[in-house]
């Protein structure tokens, strides 16, 4: 029988695991690092999962009908995912984003037909920024469906029923450590809860940005790790509702330059061009893998997306050099 997919959303999930042998060997790491490559989702990131979970939940409850407007605040990937799924199902979209978002993400969201509202990054220094933006979104779009990715329970529930089971099945239950970042908190909450229910001794590790990588009044536009937020020394009301700190065993802090360097090294050693958040997660996974106590332990790092979405930033902005010049003779008729 022909195997032809009929719906965009049927392409979501079942992303591959890839063991980083060359990366491990180059550093003589005791532990094994396996990457879950979420870039293989149809709209290119792990956020495809929650976007479909949130939209499907709304459809099942009768909260969405064709032609409706979907709105939310996003750091880019959820906006891309929601816009793609919305386009495939007959909805309109409008997103509120910080003006420091990678240009590639903005172009993708625009290409998918969304309306975009940019907010100065300095605004997010305010501890109440998210609450204020949420209020503004709902006031300006009273008839729209607010997906609320940061607090919608359909977000972690999607990872509980897809990402976690996939990791368990593809590792034959041999996973020892799960490493990720916190954007909405849903990935580690859902998949971590599932995995710990089957293997309580499994450890959950969070990669978080250091102080120099977070906007401040003095430096409103630092080099940031897109979509990865700080979880320690943060007021509870500033954390995403979907973040579950109770299942987290360790937090590894790093600066954006660490994430940049790690992602560049991976590209040249394994052929994988990953995003900044994936670079941060790999950095944290490396710190875990280099411990002797973790020799031969299986560490799964969830890579949220690919690096092509960040080429306009400084991560891959290396000078192009020409080692030699080739002269071509004209072709004679």
C-alpha positions as CSV (number, residue, x, y, z in Angstrom):
1,X,0.0,0.0,0.0
2,X,1.1,3.6,-0.6
3,X,2.2,5.4,2.5
4,X,1.0,9.0,1.9
5,X,0.5,11.3,4.9
6,X,-2.8,13.3,4.6
7,X,-2.5,15.7,7.4
8,X,0.3,18.1,8.5
9,X,0.0,17.2,12.1
10,X,0.5,13.4,11.4
11,X,4.2,14.3,10.8
12,X,4.7,15.5,14.4
13,X,6.7,13.4,16.8
14,X,8.7,10.1,16.6
15,X,11.9,12.1,16.2
16,X,15.2,10.1,16.2
17,X,17.8,9.6,18.9
18,X,21.4,10.0,17.7
19,X,24.4,9.1,19.8
20,X,27.3,11.6,19.7
21,X,30.2,9.1,19.4
22,X,32.7,11.5,17.8
23,X,31.9,14.3,20.2
24,X,32.3,11.9,23.2
25,X,35.6,10.4,21.9
26,X,37.1,13.8,21.3
27,X,36.6,14.7,25.0
28,X,37.1,11.2,26.4
29,X,33.8,11.5,28.2
30,X,32.9,8.6,30.6
31,X,29.2,9.1,30.0
32,X,27.2,8.5,26.7
33,X,25.3,11.4,25.2
34,X,22.3,10.8,23.0
35,X,20.5,13.7,21.3
36,X,16.8,13.7,20.6
37,X,16.6,15.6,17.4
38,X,13.4,17.7,17.5
39,X,14.3,19.5,14.4
40,X,12.8,16.6,12.5
41,X,9.3,17.8,13.4
42,X,7.5,19.3,10.3
43,X,7.8,22.9,11.4
44,X,11.3,22.3,12.7
45,X,11.2,22.3,16.5
46,X,10.0,20.6,19.7
47,X,7.2,23.2,19.9
48,X,5.3,21.4,17.1
49,X,4.3,18.9,19.7
50,X,2.7,21.4,22.2
51,X,1.3,23.5,19.4
52,X,-0.7,20.6,18.1
53,X,-1.5,19.4,21.7
54,X,-2.9,22.9,22.6
55,X,-4.9,23.3,19.3
56,X,-6.2,19.7,19.4
57,X,-7.4,20.2,23.0
58,X,-9.1,23.5,22.0
59,X,-10.8,21.8,19.0
60,X,-12.0,18.9,21.2
61,X,-13.5,21.4,23.7
62,X,-15.2,23.4,20.9
63,X,-13.1,26.4,21.7
64,X,-11.8,26.8,18.1
65,X,-13.6,26.9,14.8
66,X,-12.3,27.5,11.3
67,X,-11.4,31.2,10.8
68,X,-10.8,31.9,14.5
69,X,-7.8,33.9,15.6
70,X,-5.1,32.3,17.7
71,X,-2.8,34.6,19.9
72,X,0.0,34.2,22.3
73,X,3.4,35.5,23.4
74,X,6.3,33.5,22.1
75,X,10.1,33.5,21.8
76,X,9.7,32.2,18.2
77,X,9.5,28.5,17.9
78,X,6.0,28.1,19.4
79,X,4.8,30.9,17.1
80,X,6.3,29.1,14.1
81,X,4.6,25.8,15.2
82,X,1.3,27.4,16.0
83,X,1.3,29.3,12.7
84,X,2.1,26.3,10.6
85,X,-0.6,24.1,12.2
86,X,-3.1,27.0,12.1
87,X,-2.4,27.5,8.4
88,X,-3.0,23.7,7.8
89,X,-6.3,23.8,9.7
90,X,-7.9,27.1,8.7
91,X,-7.1,29.4,11.6
92,X,-5.5,32.9,11.7
93,X,-2.6,33.8,14.0
94,X,-1.1,36.8,15.8
95,X,1.9,36.7,18.0
96,X,3.6,39.1,20.5
97,X,7.4,38.7,20.5
98,X,10.5,40.5,22.0
99,X,12.3,42.5,19.4
100,X,15.5,40.6,19.9
101,X,14.1,37.4,18.3
102,X,16.2,35.8,15.6
103,X,15.3,37.3,12.2
104,X,14.9,33.8,10.7
105,X,12.1,33.0,13.2
106,X,10.3,36.3,12.4
107,X,10.5,35.6,8.7
108,X,9.1,32.1,9.2
109,X,6.2,33.4,11.3
110,X,5.5,36.0,8.7
111,X,5.7,33.6,5.8
112,X,3.1,31.4,7.5
113,X,0.6,34.3,7.4
114,X,0.8,35.6,11.0
115,X,0.5,39.1,12.3
116,X,3.5,40.1,14.5
117,X,3.7,42.6,17.4
118,X,7.2,43.3,18.5
119,X,7.9,44.4,22.1
120,X,11.2,46.1,23.2
121,X,13.4,43.6,25.0
122,X,14.0,46.1,27.9
123,X,10.3,45.7,28.8
124,X,11.0,42.1,30.0
125,X,13.3,43.3,32.7
126,X,10.1,44.2,34.6
127,X,9.3,41.2,36.9
128,X,5.6,41.7,35.9
129,X,6.3,41.8,32.2
130,X,4.7,38.5,31.3
131,X,1.5,39.3,33.3
132,X,1.3,42.7,31.6
133,X,1.8,41.4,28.1
134,X,-0.8,38.6,28.7
135,X,-3.3,41.2,29.9
136,X,-2.6,43.3,26.8
137,X,-3.0,40.4,24.5
138,X,-6.4,39.5,25.9
139,X,-7.6,43.1,25.9
140,X,-6.5,43.7,22.3
141,X,-7.9,40.4,21.1
142,X,-11.1,39.8,23.1
143,X,-12.5,37.3,20.6
144,X,-9.3,35.4,20.0
145,X,-8.2,32.0,21.4
146,X,-5.2,32.7,23.8
147,X,-3.1,29.5,23.7
148,X,-1.3,30.3,26.9
149,X,1.7,28.1,26.2
150,X,3.3,28.9,29.5
151,X,0.4,27.7,31.6
152,X,-1.7,25.5,29.4
153,X,-1.8,22.0,30.9
154,X,-2.1,20.6,27.4
155,X,1.6,21.5,27.0
156,X,3.2,19.1,29.5
157,X,0.5,16.6,28.9
158,X,1.6,16.3,25.3
159,X,5.2,15.5,26.4
160,X,3.8,13.1,28.9
161,X,2.1,11.1,26.2
162,X,4.6,11.5,23.3
163,X,8.1,12.7,24.1
164,X,8.6,10.7,27.3
165,X,7.2,7.4,25.9
166,X,9.3,7.8,22.7
167,X,12.5,8.3,24.7
168,X,11.7,5.3,26.9
169,X,10.9,3.0,24.0
170,X,13.9,4.1,21.9
171,X,16.4,3.6,24.7
172,X,14.8,0.3,25.9
173,X,14.3,2.0,29.2
174,X,18.1,2.4,29.7
175,X,18.0,6.2,30.0
176,X,19.7,7.4,33.2
177,X,19.7,11.2,32.8
178,X,17.4,13.6,30.9
179,X,18.8,17.0,30.1
180,X,16.8,20.0,28.7
181,X,16.2,23.7,29.0
182,X,13.2,25.6,30.4
183,X,11.2,27.7,28.0
184,X,7.7,27.0,29.0
185,X,8.8,24.1,31.2
186,X,6.6,21.6,29.4
187,X,9.2,19.4,27.9
188,X,10.9,18.4,31.1
189,X,7.7,18.4,33.1
190,X,5.8,16.0,30.9
191,X,8.6,13.8,29.6
192,X,10.4,13.8,33.0
193,X,7.3,12.9,34.9
194,X,6.6,10.0,32.6
195,X,10.2,8.7,32.7
196,X,10.5,9.0,36.5
197,X,7.2,7.1,36.9
198,X,9.0,4.1,35.3
199,X,12.5,4.7,36.7
200,X,12.4,6.8,39.9
201,X,16.2,7.0,40.1
202,X,16.5,8.8,36.7
203,X,17.9,12.3,37.1
204,X,16.5,15.4,35.5
205,X,19.0,18.2,34.7
206,X,18.2,21.8,33.6
207,X,20.5,24.1,31.6
208,X,20.0,27.7,32.6
209,X,21.6,31.0,31.5
210,X,24.0,32.8,33.7
211,X,23.5,36.5,34.7
212,X,25.5,37.9,31.8
213,X,23.1,36.2,29.4
214,X,20.0,37.8,30.8
215,X,18.6,41.2,29.8
216,X,19.0,44.0,32.4
217,X,18.4,47.7,32.5
218,X,22.1,48.3,31.9
219,X,22.3,45.7,29.0
220,X,18.8,45.2,27.5
221,X,20.2,43.3,24.5
222,X,22.8,40.8,25.7
223,X,23.6,37.7,23.6
224,X,20.9,35.4,24.8
225,X,20.1,31.7,24.7
226,X,16.9,31.9,22.8
227,X,14.0,30.3,24.6
228,X,16.0,29.1,27.7
229,X,15.2,30.8,31.0
230,X,16.7,31.0,34.4
231,X,15.0,28.9,37.1
232,X,17.2,29.4,40.2
233,X,17.0,32.5,42.3
234,X,13.8,33.5,40.5
235,X,10.5,34.5,42.2
236,X,7.9,31.8,41.9
237,X,5.5,34.1,40.0
238,X,8.2,34.7,37.3
239,X,8.5,30.9,36.5
240,X,6.2,29.4,33.8
241,X,3.2,27.7,35.4
242,X,4.2,24.5,33.5
243,X,7.6,24.3,35.1
244,X,7.8,21.6,37.7
245,X,10.8,22.1,39.9
246,X,9.9,19.2,42.1
247,X,11.2,16.7,39.5
248,X,14.5,18.6,38.8
249,X,17.6,17.1,40.3
250,X,20.3,19.5,39.1
251,X,20.7,22.9,37.4
252,X,23.7,23.7,35.3
253,X,24.4,27.4,34.6
254,X,26.3,28.6,31.6
255,X,26.7,31.8,29.5
256,X,25.6,32.2,25.9
257,X,29.1,32.1,24.6
258,X,29.4,28.6,26.1
259,X,26.3,27.5,24.2
260,X,27.7,29.1,21.0
261,X,31.1,27.3,21.3
262,X,29.5,24.0,22.0
263,X,27.1,24.2,19.1
264,X,30.0,25.2,16.7
265,X,32.1,22.2,17.9
266,X,29.2,19.8,17.4
267,X,28.7,21.0,13.8
268,X,32.3,20.3,13.0
269,X,32.6,17.0,14.9
270,X,29.2,15.4,14.1
271,X,27.7,17.3,11.2
272,X,24.8,18.5,13.3
273,X,24.0,22.2,13.1
274,X,22.0,23.0,16.2
275,X,20.3,26.0,17.7
276,X,21.6,28.0,20.6
277,X,19.3,26.4,23.1
278,X,20.5,22.9,22.0
279,X,24.1,24.1,22.4
280,X,23.2,25.1,26.0
281,X,21.6,21.7,26.6
282,X,24.6,19.9,25.1
283,X,26.9,22.0,27.3
284,X,25.0,20.9,30.4
285,X,24.9,17.2,29.2
286,X,28.7,17.4,28.7
287,X,29.2,18.5,32.3
288,X,27.2,15.5,33.4
289,X,28.9,13.1,31.1
290,X,32.4,14.1,32.1
291,X,31.9,12.9,35.7
292,X,33.4,9.5,36.5
293,X,30.3,8.5,38.4
294,X,28.4,8.6,35.2
295,X,30.7,6.2,33.2
296,X,28.6,4.4,30.6
297,X,25.4,6.1,31.8
298,X,23.0,7.0,29.1
299,X,22.3,10.8,29.0
300,X,19.5,12.0,26.7
301,X,19.7,15.6,25.7
302,X,16.6,17.1,24.0
303,X,17.7,19.4,21.1
304,X,14.8,21.8,20.5
305,X,15.7,22.9,17.0
306,X,18.3,23.3,14.3
307,X,20.9,26.1,13.9
308,X,19.6,27.5,10.6
309,X,17.2,29.6,12.6
310,X,20.0,31.6,14.1
311,X,22.4,32.3,11.3
312,X,21.7,36.1,11.5
313,X,23.1,36.1,15.0
314,X,26.7,36.0,16.2
315,X,26.9,32.2,16.9
316,X,27.8,31.2,13.3
317,X,28.9,34.6,12.1
318,X,32.4,33.5,11.4
319,X,34.4,35.3,8.7
320,X,34.5,33.6,5.3
321,X,38.1,33.2,4.1
322,X,39.4,32.1,0.7
323,X,42.5,30.0,0.8
324,X,43.3,30.5,-2.8
325,X,41.8,32.0,-6.0
326,X,41.0,30.0,-9.0
327,X,41.2,31.6,-12.5
328,X,38.8,30.2,-15.0
329,X,39.6,30.4,-18.7
330,X,36.8,31.5,-21.0
331,X,35.0,28.7,-22.8
332,X,35.6,29.0,-26.5
333,X,32.7,28.3,-28.9
